[in-house]
Amino acid sequence: MPTPIQNPAGYAVTRAVAFADVDGTLAPVDANTPLPVTLGRTPTTPLAGTAAATAVVGPYQPALGRPVMLVLTGTWTGTVRVMRSVDDGTTRQALTVAGNAWGQFSANACEAVWEESESAAALYLDITLASGSVTYRMAQ
């Protein structure tokens, strides 16, 4: 339904949301041109497998702004650490929170381990086994 404009003004102030289109021109948001937003790239296939020896597995490319879940099962002794890299795995850093180790496990687990905000980042699992085998799954 149209909005009537009443005297004495003869005009109405409106506001509209717009964004820069691919060629840099103004593109008003409407039903045919929605605001181009996303939480990040679509996540890759879950990183899943079983390790019976020490290994580094990955990468897992997380979607931005969503928790990454890690599930560890099996009969094993050792440690599994979630590592982060922004240079295609050349350098991997252990996760920390306030300077303390984070995302490091020595038993079966099912929990959120990270939420990424940088599109170049990828996650890896650094698995150090003393015995047994661990089944892992990292996904969103």
Steps between C-alpha positions, in 0.01 A plus 500: 500500500646839405593745775322833458705821517318772686533875483672724586818303416419351164785252539607208721846392610574131439793275569610199300777246530733465202842353428772528239426261215777304319573799277498743795162659434223548753272198526188559714390197702165358389335163446696445176831633634546377859781621723802278423592369844641173622652353814799377302593244247312174493681250722696224340410138542553405865854400588454141612704184531689267733862533605701208636831688497625851560386730220389849401169498313322781320428757387145568604366830357244628751207723414539835672308585815379147578630258765722215383418169670761234570410142584770257617422132566689176537739329736818705498762676708675814389394852407300663224551874452304730273741718301430814293681624189461801272774395254367170361646297786862615468476644852252350743425657838342324797176660614511702821256700709652772721839338445387157619484186288162451330370224276738239644362159595630180662164318509189455289304823455208665323508878522528832324869585464520820295311773319693657212486861379779507240427359155860391436512278809488122495499247784708185540521219755843421645463141623770349722418140593674278754259211438168404347312689231286812509208574270452871438238721336520879470193665347242777525 
